[in-house]
Amino acid sequence: MPGSPPPLALDDLRAADYEAVASWFADEEQFVTAVARAFTYPLSRAEYEDYFLPEPAPRPARRCLRAVIDHRTVGMASLARLDWRNDSGHLAFVAVDPAWRGQGVGAAMLRHVLRLCFDEYELHRVSLLVFPFNLPAIRCYERLGFQREGVSRQACRFGAGYLDAIAMSLLRPEWAAVP
């Protein structure tokens, strides 16, 4: 079991974080694991800025966040498809700097993101998709209370084939019960 990471802060992803974020993916497989096929590999500055730096709004359609330790960006997560009528959102594009993986940073970052979702945004439901081979992420999501809902079969093209994705979600009462 990893120890507690140093104190972590959460704020909006910035244009200045592009180089750091792009460097976290050594190859296309690592890239697809984090962002599926939403972007081309390698991630271009134009794609990064177009998606990850949306205009701020009181009720945004998405919000892209970064985890910061000692003034350094060590993780990122995107809240996509924020649906204010149905009080739901989708957790997407979760990634941690390889130097910080296995140290509890991902779980700490996601706890901050989920507090934002349930406490500040007052969402009822947060969903996500994760590839079946990404066992560390699945374990992390399950420890945070996410439940498996099913499998999106052949949801993402990779190489000459397709990858399934596990659909998971977390409801407000389930989050309230997480220790």
N, C-alpha and C positions, 0 to 999 in steps of 0.2 A: 504494500500500500504506500503510495507516494506521500511525502510529508506535505505540510501546508506551504503553498507558494508565498513569496513575499507579498506585501499589500499590493492590491491591484485596483486600478481605477478604470472606469469605462467612460468613453466619450466618442464623439463622431469621428469616423475615419476621415483622413485629410489627404489632399493631393500629395503632400510631402511623404506620405507613407507608401507611395507606389513602389519604390525600389525595394523596400524591405519586404512588402507583401509578395512581389513578383519573385524575389529570391527564395522564398520558402518552398518552391516547387522545383525539385531537381529534374523531374521528367514529367511526361504527359500523364502517366498513370497517377502520380501524386496529385497532379493538377485536377484530373477528372474526379478523383476521390473527394476533393473539396468542393469543386464548383460544377460537377457534372459536365454537360456540354453547353452550358450557357455562354461560354466564351471560347475563343480560340487559344490554343497553346502555341507559343508563350503569350501570356496576358500582355496586351498592348496598353500603353498609357492612355490612348484614346478610349478603349473599351473600359478601362478602370475608371477614368474620370466620368464617362457617360453614365455608368451604372452606380458606382460606389459613392459618387459625390452629388446626389440629387439636391435640388433646391430645398432649403428648410421650410417646413410648414407646420402649423399647430397639429394637424392630423395628417401626417404624410402617408403616402401609399407604401413607402418602404423607408427603412432607416438602417444605415450601415455604420456599424460600431467597431471600435478598436479597444483592446485591452492594453493597458499601459502599466509597466513596472519600471520604476526609476527613470521616467521620461522616455522610455523606449517602447515602441509598439511591439507587443509579443503575441497578439492574437487578433482575430477579427470575426465578426458574425454579422449577417444581414437579416433584418426582419423584413420579409417581403410579403406582398399581398396582404397588407394590413387592411382588414375589412371592418370598418367602424360600425356598420349596420349590424353585423353579426358578431361583433366583439371577438374577432379571430385574427390570427396572423400565422405566418409560415417562417420558420427558422431555416435560413439557407446560407450557403457559403461560409461554413464554419471552418476556420483554420487556425493553427497555432504554429509559431516559429519553431522549427525543428530543435533549436537549442533549448527550448522550454517544454518540449513534449515529455510526458511521463512524470511531470512534477506537480500535477494538480492544477495547472494554469487553465486548461480547457474547462474543467468543472467549475472553477472559481469564476471564470469569465461568463459561463452560461448561467450560473446563479445570479450574477448581476443582470444579465439580459432578461432572465425570467422574472426577476423583481420588477424590472422596467415594464415588462409585458403585463404582469398581473397587478402590481401595485400602482404604477403611474398611469399606464394606458387602460387599466381595468378590463383587460381582455378576459374572455371566458375560456378560450381554446388556443393552443399553439401547436402547430403540426410541423413535421419535417419528413424528409426522405433520407435514407442512409443505405449505402451499398452493403450487402450481406457479408462481404469480406472485411469490412471496416469494424472489426470486433472491439478495439479500444473505444471507438465512438459509441457503438451500441451499448457497451457496458456503462459508459458515462451517462448516456441518455436514460438508461433504465435506473441508475442510481438517483437521478434527478426526478424520477417519477413517471417518465414517458412510458406509454403502453404501446405495444405493437398492435396495429390495426389490420395489417395485411401486407400483400406484396404487389407492387406495381410491376407487372411482368414486362421484361425487355424494355424498360423505360428509357435507357440511355445507350446510344450507339457508342461502341468502343472497339477500335480496330476493325476486324471483319465481322464482329458480332454485336450482341446487345447485352446489357447488364440489367438484372432485376434491381429493384430498390424496395427496401422495407419502409412502409408507411407507419409512422409513429405519431402520437399526439399526447398532450398533457392538458388536463382541464384544471380550472381554478381550484376546485376542492381537492384534487389530487396534489397540486402544488402546496396547498396549505398544510397537507399532512406530511410533506417531506421534512425530515429532521434537519 
